[in-house]
């Protein structure tokens, strides 16, 4: 039983190491963290409803997860194919495209949540 607990804690430590690696080495991940912080602060400022908070947290989570998976794909591809290869490059492009899709969708969610409030503020 003690070994299972140690293994479980070790897996959490490994996960945190991965997160910290991503934060330290990936500029786009840090950009998304900053954008998320600003959006959450804006949400506090306008008084969002519970469902809007849920939508924001899910959207932010999706973008950060996509960025982390992109980093993992890049590392794995670089390890498997250290030389430039068209398929290796395509794998990286597809992973980056997944990040772009989630980022675009997060902007759409932001517009749906904040847009009417901003428009109301501008008109009145």
TAQUITA-V917144 format. One record per helix or strand. SS is the DSSP state (alpha for helix, beta for strand). FROM is the first residue (numbers start at 1). LEN is the number of residues. If there is no record, write none. Layout:
SS:FROM:LEN  SS:FROM:LEN
This chain:
alpha:2:24  alpha:27:20  alpha:50:31  alpha:86:38
